[in-house]
Amino acid sequence: MNHQRGDKSRKFQHCPVRGRERDNCMPLLRDRIIGHDLERLAFRFTMLNDDDVVDCQISDAAMDELAGMQGTESSARQAQFTSLRETIERIASDLYDEAPRFKGYVVRIFVRHLGR
């Protein structure tokens, strides 16, 4: 069964190897960039699961780890996110598959989620 729809560059087949049959996976779609949250030291973005908006964020430390650098300035976070967007969204999709599903759930990516 093929669940792919629309623009292939905007979606990710999200389903970790463990725990689910790949044929039962649904893609998350790329949505909006919200921006850097200086209070939480995280970059916020959204993805779509059908018509439901999934709030996501990646910690500054995790984004720096992916980029192989440290201490990126807040003003440079959007450019950093854009350059790493595909990887970040894949990680968010994988975490979403493993997460409990309830209204208001936020996918949060930390350093511990990298390299899984």
Secondary structure, DSSP 4 states (H G I P E B T S, - for coil): -----S-GGGEE----SSSS-GGG--PEEEEEEEEEETTTTEEEEEEEETTEEEEEEEEHHHHHHHHT-S---GGGHHHHHHHHHHHHHHHHHHHHHHS---TT-EEEE-GGGTT-
